[in-house]
Structures are given as structure tokens and as C-alpha cells.
Amino acid sequence: MCANVFGVLKSLFGKPFDGKRMDHGGSQGQPAPQPHPSQGPFPQYSQYPQYAQYPQYHQYHQYYQYPPPPPPQQQQQPYQPQHPTMTRLYEVQREVASLGPQVCTYSGLQDEREYKRLERELARLQTDVDRLDTEGRGELQAARKRAAQELEGLLRYLEEHARHPSRLAIEELSREARRLVDEGVVAPQRAGGAPEIGDELVDALQAVVLRLTQVKTEGRVPLRKARYRALTRLCAVQAVVEGRTRQQTLSLPLSGDTHASVHRVNQAMVEVSVARSQLVALLMGLSGRDSCAHLSRVLTELLVELDALDVSGNAAVRNYRKQVVEEVNGLLKHLDLEVEGDDTRRYDLAQNDSIREIEAVRGHVSHLRGEVLRYAGSRDEIWPKAELQSLLTHLDQVDTAKNPCIREARRRAVLEVQALVTFLDLREALARRQTGPGEPPAHRAVWLVLGSLSELQAQVLGFGGRRADKSYILLEELLTKQLLALDAVDPQGDESTKAARKQAVKFAQNILGYLDLKTDEWEY
């Protein structure tokens, strides 16, 4: 939209008006300076290099089908009109250039202060544009219309992402996590007691983290940013809570008779315990008075005091102080989360080195899968099991940095490799199988189902559609029928048949699970 506004303005004042050009005080008969063709149709963008820092602003223009601004280049000074209406439109253009990136990176909700500020600023500009007097001139009316469209589009973009179902789902999961932390950590601390943190709280927080990783963002920057910020804070709380769980198993502090400095270190340990609960409350938005900056100053001062203690000559006290210092440093590293997620490289995991490594493995697996399916059943059939095992080893060595989205991406890549390995294993088993006259009918029935499952798995491996597709529904029904066929097999007390049927049922369920995984449209 901004591009359209700027294009109209340039078209009106960047070239003569076929003999009907308005007099703005310039020399008559002298054409206005023209931009170089390589500069693009909107040279005014050169005044606003901040757009180059926000690729998501390009996404906004693409979303509303407006051309993105060109990268900033060395350009000539644009022709400045003197008409009051056009002058005001140029001023609106500069304000929109400042507000656009803020709108396109906003990841909050409608009831937040920043949302109301952006909405108020855009509404003010809309009112200013509506009040402009065009004096009935077509060129001024067209420029004002384009400016109004740009502002309306920014307002829609802001409102749409603040009310998006995925954004609301992120907020609902965040509320659930806050409730768990409030009941398990913050409330007992405020009541003057020491919270007893058990595995139930740790497991409940992990379940919320996994559900957050499943929230779909559709590749939209505000939604990706909101999910990343929620995950980052929740993972930090997990780390603090798990650290508290480990502390509960440590030995008691040293006796004050051991050394003169022990009493102060013991006091510091108590302060660290209080700071841990304060940090958890801050990260989850449960503290209305404290701030991360204040807590950071308190912990930093505590480090200075601990460093000044004289513990020379006593290794036990020195190690005890070192342990407390490590606890303080562990809390300080989580206090920079106030601005976490503002850097595109952080919440855009497509730029993460581990994700790129995982994607490279997935690309290799996709190539091998295509080759396996192409030559399956022919004389040139390939069996790249050793290569697939090396890929599994490679994935196991990928550093996830405790990021749940990276962990999930690696888990899915592992499942893709394992699905191809099990397909090759079953085909190999079917090729080696030798039937005999003494084979029980139930055992033979299980092998017949396994043969059908092998053919269906080949179709699942090559499936690239969605759950609404007819082919997906058909595959799901056929796999369900094979499960029913296995359920109808009567092993008649034969242990080998029981084991074979159990393995076949598990195999069919794994194929269904893999089909579901391929079509759940998960994203990192």
C-alpha cells in the first residue's frame, strides 16, 4: 500500500503533466528529475532505510498484494511539491514509514498498551488524510485515496494478527502455564513457605511446551514471534524449576562454625531462593511490582558481595561460595528476556544452523525415498539401509540447544528416516519368507496382511497431499481395514502367531501415525 501511495505521488510530481502541469514555483519548461530505472518505481523509499531491516514488511505487502519496496540505493533527491495537500501526504508517508515496521512486528493482543498506541496513531493519520482538501483535483484525490488504503491495510493487518486463532491459542496456553506456576511456585513463596516442586509440575509444564510447539503460525511474523516469546519464557521457567528440584536434593548449607564467611554465604543462598521465585513470577507475568532490571541489580550486587568475601585457605567454603555464585549466574542469564524475540534471527528458526542441518538430512531422505519407491519391486531395487542408519546417527548429534521446536523438528526427521527403514525391513522379510504346508492358517493370514501393509506403506511414503484429499481418506480407510483384519485373526494359542499379530498391529498403527504426521502441517 505504501508503495502505491509513493508511486502515485511520484507519478504526479516526478514528470510533466502533458502541458497541464501545476506551477509550484519551479522553472517553466524544465522537466522534473527522473529516477534511474534501476531504482524502481518508488524512489521515495530511499529516505527510509529502516524498511530494509524488516523483511516482514515485504511480507505484509505481499499479503495484501502490494509491491514491496525496493532495497535502499543511492538516488536523486525527489521533487518536493508545494501544494499543501501534497505536502501533508508526504508527511503522512514519513509517519507510515515509521509505523509500518512496528505494525508488522507487533505480536501482542488487542488489550495491550502497544496495540492501542499503534491503533491510535493509525486512526489519527486516517483522520488527517480524510480531512485533506483536494479542491476537486483528480491527482490529489487519487493520492489521498492511496494513502487511505495504505492506512486501512495496516489497521487490518494489526487487528487480524492480534485476533488470529493461533494468537489466541498461544495466549490460552500461556494462561495455563501461569496458573501452574502460580499454584506451584509463586503462591507458596508469597505465603511465606518454601514451595515443594515435584515431578508433577515439571511434567505439566513440559506438556504445555509441547502443545505450544504444535500451534500453527502459517509463516506469519507476528504469530511466529508470539509463539517464540511464549516458548522462550516457559523454557526459562522450566530450567529454573528443574534447577530448584535439583537443589532440593543437595546437602544442607555449611555450619556457621566452619568459617567466618559461611554465615554470609548462607544468607546469600536464602536470597537466591527468593530471587528464583521472583524470576519465575516475572517471566510468567505474575509480578506487578518487580522488574527484570531491578532483580538483575539485586543479583549483581549479591555477586559483588560474594566476590568480596575472604574464603582463602578453606576449600570447602570456597566450593560452597562457588556453588552459590553459579546459582546467581544461572538466574541472571534469564533476565534478558524482556527483549527476547525482537531479533528476527531468533524467532525465525529457518535461519537456525541446527534447523538447516535437519533440513539437509530431510532433503537427503526425500531423495532416497524417491529412489526406493521408484525401483521397488524391480531388478534394480535399492536397499540404502546403511546410509539411512548414518543419517540417524547424524540427527542424534544435532544440537537442539534445549529449544522445543528444534527438538520436535529433529524428532520428525528421525521418524521420516525410521519409516523408510521399516519399509525396507518389511520388504526384505517378505522376500525371504518361505511358506510351508505346516504353516498355521492364522500365521499365514498375518503375513497376508503384512503384504498389504507393505503396499499401503509405499503409498503413504509417497503421499504429499492434505487430510481433506480423497486419497488421504482412502489410505486411512484401507489401513483401518487391515487393523480390523488383524483383529479377526484367531491365533488359537500359537505363541508365534500371537507375536506376529502383535507386531503387525503395531506396524499398521505406526503407518497411520506417520500418515498423520505428514499431514498435520506442523512448522517451526
C-alpha positions in Angstrom: 0.0 0.0 0.0 2.8 2.4 0.9 4.4 1.5 -2.4 1.2 2.5 -4.2 0.9 5.8 -2.3 4.5 6.7 -3.1 4.1 5.6 -6.7 1.1 7.9 -7.2 3.0 10.8 -5.6 5.9 10.3 -7.9 3.7 9.9 -10.9 2.1 13.2 -10.1 5.2 15.2 -9.4 8.1 13.2 -10.9 7.2 14.1 -14.6 5.4 16.8 -16.6 1.6 16.7 -16.8 1.3 16.9 -20.6 1.3 20.7 -20.7 -1.1 21.0 -17.7 1.5 20.8 -15.0 0.8 22.8 -11.9 3.1 25.7 -11.1 5.0 25.0 -7.9 7.5 27.8 -8.2 9.9 25.9 -10.4 11.3 26.9 -13.7 8.8 26.6 -16.5 9.6 24.1 -19.2 12.2 22.2 -17.1 11.2 18.6 -16.6 11.4 17.2 -13.0 14.3 14.8 -12.3 13.6 11.2 -13.2 14.8 8.3 -11.2 17.2 5.8 -12.7 15.4 2.7 -14.0 17.4 0.5 -11.6 16.0 2.5 -8.7 12.5 1.0 -9.1 9.2 2.9 -9.3 9.3 4.3 -5.8 12.5 6.3 -5.2 10.9 7.9 -2.1 11.7 4.7 -0.2 15.4 5.7 -0.3 14.5 8.2 2.5 13.5 5.4 4.8 16.3 2.8 5.0 14.7 1.2 8.1 12.4 -0.8 5.7 15.4 -2.9 4.6 15.8 -4.1 8.2 12.3 -5.6 8.3 11.8 -8.4 5.7 8.4 -9.0 7.3 7.3 -5.6 6.0 7.7 -7.1 2.5 5.6 -10.0 3.7 2.9 -7.5 4.6 2.8 -6.0 1.1 2.8 -9.5 -0.4 -0.1 -10.5 1.9 -2.2 -7.6 0.7 -0.9 -7.9 -2.8 1.0 -4.6 -2.9 4.5 -4.5 -4.4 7.3 -4.5 -1.8 9.7 -1.5 -1.5 13.0 -1.8 -3.4 16.2 -2.0 -1.4 17.7 1.4 -0.5 20.1 2.7 -3.1 21.8 5.9 -3.9 19.1 8.0 -5.5 18.4 11.6 -6.6 16.6 13.9 -4.2 12.8 13.6 -5.0 11.0 16.6 -6.4 9.2 18.3 -3.5 5.8 19.7 -4.3 4.5 22.9 -2.7 0.8 22.2 -2.7 -0.4 22.0 1.0 -2.4 18.8 0.4 0.5 17.0 -1.3 2.9 18.3 1.4 0.8 16.8 4.1 0.6 13.5 2.2 4.4 13.4 2.1 4.4 13.9 5.9 1.9 11.0 6.2 4.2 9.0 4.1 7.1 9.6 6.5 5.0 8.6 9.5 3.7 5.5 7.8 7.3 4.6 7.1 8.0 4.7 10.8 4.8 2.9 11.9 4.8 0.1 9.2 7.7 -2.0 10.7 6.2 -1.6 14.2 2.8 -2.9 13.0 4.4 -5.8 11.1 6.4 -7.0 14.1 3.7 -6.5 16.7 2.9 -9.8 18.4 0.6 -8.9 21.3 -3.1 -8.8 21.9 -5.7 -6.1 21.4 -5.9 -5.1 25.1 -2.2 -4.3 25.4 -0.9 -0.7 25.6 1.3 -1.0 22.5 -1.6 -2.2 20.4 -3.8 0.7 21.5 -0.9 3.1 20.7 -0.4 1.8 17.2 -4.2 1.8 16.6 -4.5 5.4 17.9 -1.6 6.6 15.6 -3.0 4.9 12.5 -6.5 6.3 13.3 -5.1 9.8 13.7 -3.4 9.6 10.3 -6.6 8.3 8.8 -8.5 11.3 10.2 -5.8 13.7 8.8 -6.0 12.1 5.4 -9.8 12.2 5.3 -9.8 15.9 6.2 -7.4 16.9 3.4 -8.9 19.3 0.8 -8.3 18.0 -2.7 -10.0 21.0 -4.4 -11.6 18.6 -6.8 -8.3 17.8 -8.5 -8.1 14.2 -9.7 -4.4 13.8 -9.0 -4.8 14.9 -5.4 -7.9 12.7 -4.9 -6.0 9.7 -6.3 -3.0 10.3 -3.9 -5.3 10.7 -0.9 -7.2 7.5 -1.8 -4.0 5.5 -2.0 -2.8 6.9 1.4 -6.2 6.0 3.0 -5.9 2.5 1.5 -2.4 2.1 3.0 -3.5 3.1 6.4 -6.6 0.9 6.3 -4.5 -2.1 5.3 -2.1 -1.5 8.2 -5.1 -1.4 10.6 -6.5 -4.6 9.2 -3.1 -6.3 9.5 -2.7 -5.2 13.1 -6.2 -6.3 14.1 -6.1 -9.6 12.2 -3.0 -10.9 13.9 -4.0 -9.7 17.3 -7.2 -11.7 17.0 -5.9 -14.6 15.0 -7.0 -18.0 16.4 -3.4 -19.1 16.7 -2.5 -16.0 18.7 -5.4 -16.7 21.0 -4.3 -20.3 21.3 -0.9 -19.1 22.4 -2.4 -16.8 25.0 -4.6 -19.6 26.3 -1.6 -21.9 26.8 0.3 -19.1 28.4 -2.5 -18.6 30.9 -2.5 -22.3 31.7 1.3 -22.2 32.3 0.9 -19.1 34.5 -1.8 -20.9 36.6 0.5 -23.9 37.1 3.4 -21.8 38.1 1.3 -19.6 40.4 -0.1 -22.5 42.2 3.1 -24.5 42.4 5.8 -21.8 43.0 4.7 -18.2 43.4 1.7 -18.6 45.8 3.6 -20.7 48.4 6.5 -18.3 48.3 4.3 -15.3 48.9 2.6 -17.2 51.8 6.0 -17.3 53.5 6.6 -21.0 52.8 9.1 -22.9 50.7 7.4 -24.4 47.6 7.8 -28.1 47.2 8.4 -28.6 43.5 7.8 -32.1 42.3 7.8 -34.0 39.0 4.1 -33.3 38.5 4.8 -29.6 37.9 7.8 -30.3 35.7 5.7 -32.8 33.6 2.7 -30.4 33.4 5.0 -27.5 32.1 6.6 -29.9 29.6 3.1 -30.8 28.3 2.3 -27.1 27.8 5.6 -26.6 25.9 4.8 -29.5 23.5 1.3 -28.0 22.9 2.9 -24.6 22.1 5.2 -26.2 19.6 2.1 -27.5 17.7 0.5 -24.1 17.3 0.5 -23.2 13.6 1.8 -19.7 12.7 1.3 -20.0 8.9 4.7 -18.4 8.5 3.4 -15.1 9.7 5.9 -13.0 11.6 3.6 -11.7 14.4 2.5 -15.2 15.2 6.0 -16.7 15.0 7.2 -14.0 17.3 4.4 -14.5 19.8 5.0 -18.3 19.9 8.7 -17.9 20.2 8.4 -15.4 23.1 5.9 -17.7 24.9 8.2 -20.7 24.4 11.3 -18.9 25.4 9.8 -17.7 28.7 8.3 -21.1 29.5 11.5 -22.9 28.8 13.4 -20.5 31.0 10.8 -21.2 33.8 11.3 -24.9 33.2 15.1 -24.5 33.6 14.6 -22.6 36.9 12.1 -25.0 38.2 14.2 -28.0 37.4 17.2 -26.3 39.0 15.1 -25.8 42.1 14.2 -29.5 42.0 17.9 -30.4 41.9 18.6 -28.0 44.8 16.1 -29.9 47.0 18.4 -33.0 46.8 21.6 -31.2 47.7 23.2 -31.3 51.2 22.4 -28.7 53.8 24.5 -25.4 53.9 27.7 -25.5 55.9 27.7 -24.8 59.6 28.5 -21.3 60.7 31.3 -22.6 62.8 33.2 -23.8 59.8 34.4 -20.3 58.7 33.6 -16.7 59.4 32.2 -16.1 55.9 29.9 -19.1 55.9 27.1 -17.1 57.6 27.0 -14.6 54.7 27.1 -17.3 52.1 24.1 -19.0 53.8 22.2 -15.7 53.7 23.0 -15.4 50.0 21.7 -18.9 49.5 18.4 -17.8 51.1 18.3 -14.7 48.9 18.9 -16.7 45.8 15.9 -19.0 46.7 13.7 -15.9 47.0 15.1 -14.5 43.7 14.3 -17.7 42.0 10.6 -17.4 42.8 10.7 -13.7 41.8 12.3 -14.6 38.5 9.7 -17.2 37.8 6.9 -14.7 38.6 8.5 -12.1 36.3 8.9 -14.5 33.4 5.3 -15.6 33.6 3.9 -12.1 34.1 2.8 -12.8 37.7 4.7 -9.9 39.4 3.1 -6.5 39.3 5.8 -4.6 41.3 9.2 -6.1 40.5 11.0 -5.7 37.2 13.8 -7.7 35.5 16.1 -4.7 35.7 15.6 -4.4 39.5 16.1 -8.1 40.1 19.2 -8.0 37.9 20.7 -5.2 40.0 19.9 -7.2 43.2 21.6 -10.3 41.9 24.6 -8.3 40.6 25.1 -6.7 44.0 24.9 -10.1 45.6 27.7 -11.3 43.3 29.9 -8.4 44.2 29.4 -9.2 47.9 30.2 -12.9 47.5 33.3 -12.0 45.5 34.5 -9.7 48.3 34.3 -12.5 50.9 37.6 -13.8 52.2 37.4 -17.6 52.0 41.2 -18.2 51.4 42.6 -21.3 53.0 39.3 -23.2 53.2 38.5 -25.3 50.1 35.0 -26.4 51.4 33.9 -22.8 51.9 35.3 -21.8 48.6 33.5 -24.5 46.8 30.3 -23.6 48.7 30.6 -20.0 47.6 31.3 -21.1 44.0 28.1 -23.1 44.0 26.0 -20.1 45.1 27.7 -17.9 42.5 26.8 -20.4 39.8 23.2 -20.3 41.0 23.2 -16.5 40.7 24.7 -16.6 37.3 22.1 -19.2 36.2 19.3 -16.8 37.2 21.0 -13.7 35.6 21.1 -15.4 32.1 17.3 -15.5 32.0 16.8 -11.8 32.8 17.4 -10.6 29.2 14.1 -12.0 28.1 12.4 -8.6 28.1 13.5 -8.1 24.5 13.7 -11.8 23.6 12.2 -12.4 20.1 12.8 -8.8 18.8 15.6 -10.1 16.7 14.4 -11.8 13.5 17.2 -14.3 13.6 16.0 -15.6 16.9 12.3 -16.3 16.2 12.9 -17.2 12.5 14.2 -20.7 13.0 14.6 -21.2 9.3 17.9 -19.3 9.8 19.0 -21.6 12.7 22.0 -23.7 12.0 20.5 -26.8 13.6 17.3 -26.5 11.6 19.3 -26.1 8.4 21.2 -29.2 9.3 18.0 -31.1 10.0 16.5 -29.8 6.7 19.6 -31.0 4.8 19.1 -34.5 6.2 15.4 -34.4 5.3 16.3 -33.5 1.8 18.7 -36.4 1.6 16.0 -38.7 3.0 13.5 -37.4 0.4 15.9 -38.2 -2.4 16.5 -41.8 -1.1 12.8 -42.3 -0.6 12.1 -41.3 -4.2 14.7 -43.8 -5.4 13.5 -46.6 -3.2 9.9 -46.2 -4.3 10.9 -45.8 -8.0 12.7 -49.1 -8.1 10.6 -51.1 -5.6 9.8 -54.5 -7.0 12.2 -54.3 -9.9 15.5 -55.9 -10.5 17.3 -52.6 -9.8 15.7 -52.3 -6.3 18.0 -50.5 -3.9 18.5 -51.0 -0.2 20.2 -47.9 1.3 19.8 -49.1 4.9 23.4 -48.3 5.9 23.1 -44.8 4.5 19.8 -44.3 6.5 21.5 -45.5 9.7 24.3 -43.0 9.2 21.6 -40.2 8.8 20.0 -41.3 12.1 23.4 -41.0 13.8 23.8 -37.6 12.2 20.4 -36.4 13.6 21.3 -37.7 17.0 24.3 -35.4 17.0 22.3 -32.2 16.1 22.4 -29.6 18.9 18.9 -28.6 19.8 20.0 -26.0 22.5 17.1 -27.2 24.6 14.8 -25.5 22.1 11.5 -27.4 21.9 10.8 -26.5 18.3 14.2 -27.7 17.2 13.7 -30.9 19.3 10.4 -31.5 17.6 11.9 -30.9 14.1 14.6 -33.4 14.8 12.1 -35.9 16.2 10.1 -35.7 13.0 13.2 -36.1 10.8 14.1 -39.2 12.8 10.6 -40.6 12.2 10.9 -40.0 8.5 14.2 -42.0 8.4 12.7 -44.8 10.6 9.6 -45.0 8.3 11.8 -45.7 5.3 14.0 -48.2 7.3 10.9 -50.2 8.4 9.6 -50.2 4.9 12.8 -51.7 3.7 12.9 -54.2 6.6 9.4 -55.4 5.8 10.1 -55.8 2.1 13.2 -57.8 2.9 11.3 -60.0 5.3 8.6 -60.6 2.7 11.2 -61.5 0.1 12.9 -64.0 2.5 9.7 -65.6 3.7 9.2 -69.3 2.7 5.7 -70.8 3.0 5.3 -74.5 4.1 2.5 -76.9 4.3 2.7 -77.0 8.1 2.2 -73.2 8.5 -0.8 -72.4 10.6 -3.7 -70.6 8.7 -3.7 -67.8 11.3 0.1 -67.2 10.8 -0.4 -67.1 7.0 -3.3 -64.6 7.4 -1.0 -62.3 9.4 1.6 -62.4 6.6 -1.0 -61.6 4.0 -2.0 -58.5 6.0 1.7 -57.6 6.2 2.0 -57.8 2.4 -1.0 -55.5 2.1 0.5 -53.1 4.6 3.8 -53.0 2.7 1.9 -51.8 -0.4 0.0 -49.3 1.6 3.1 -48.0 3.3 4.7 -47.3 -0.1 1.6 -45.1 -0.9 1.9 -43.4 2.4 5.6 -42.7 1.9 4.9 -41.1 -1.5 1.8 -39.2 -0.2 2.1 -35.4 -0.4 -1.4 -34.2 0.0 -3.6 -32.9 2.8 -6.1 -34.5 5.1 -9.0 -33.2 3.1 -7.9 -35.1 0.0 -9.8 -38.1 -1.1 -6.5 -40.1 -1.4 -5.8 -39.4 2.3 -9.3 -40.6 3.4 -8.9 -43.7 1.2 -5.5 -44.6 2.7 -6.8 -44.1 6.2 -9.8 -46.4 5.5 -7.6 -49.1 3.9 -5.2 -49.0 6.9 -8.1 -49.3 9.3 -9.4 -52.3 7.4 -6.0 -54.0 7.8 -6.2 -53.4 11.6 -9.7 -55.0 11.6 -8.4 -57.9 9.6 -5.6 -58.5 12.2 -8.2 -58.2 15.0 -10.2 -61.0 13.3 -7.2 -63.4 13.3 -7.5 -66.1 15.9 -4.0 -67.4 16.9 -5.6 -70.5 18.6 -3.0 -70.4 21.3 0.0 -70.4 19.0 2.6 -68.1 20.6 4.5 -67.3 17.3 1.2 -66.2 15.7 0.4 -64.1 18.7 3.7 -62.3 18.5 3.4 -61.9 14.7 -0.1 -60.4 15.0 1.1 -58.0 17.8 4.0 -56.8 15.6 1.7 -56.4 12.6 -0.8 -54.3 14.6 2.0 -52.1 15.9 3.3 -51.7 12.3 -0.1 -50.7 11.0 -0.5 -48.2 13.8 2.9 -46.7 13.0 1.9 -46.3 9.4 -1.2 -44.5 10.4 0.8 -42.3 12.8 3.3 -41.4 10.1 0.4 -40.5 7.7 -1.0 -38.3 10.4 2.4 -36.7 10.9 2.9 -36.0 7.2 -0.4 -34.1 7.0 -0.6 -32.1 10.3 1.1 -29.1 8.7 3.5 -28.6 11.6 6.0 -25.8 11.3 8.9 -24.5 13.3 
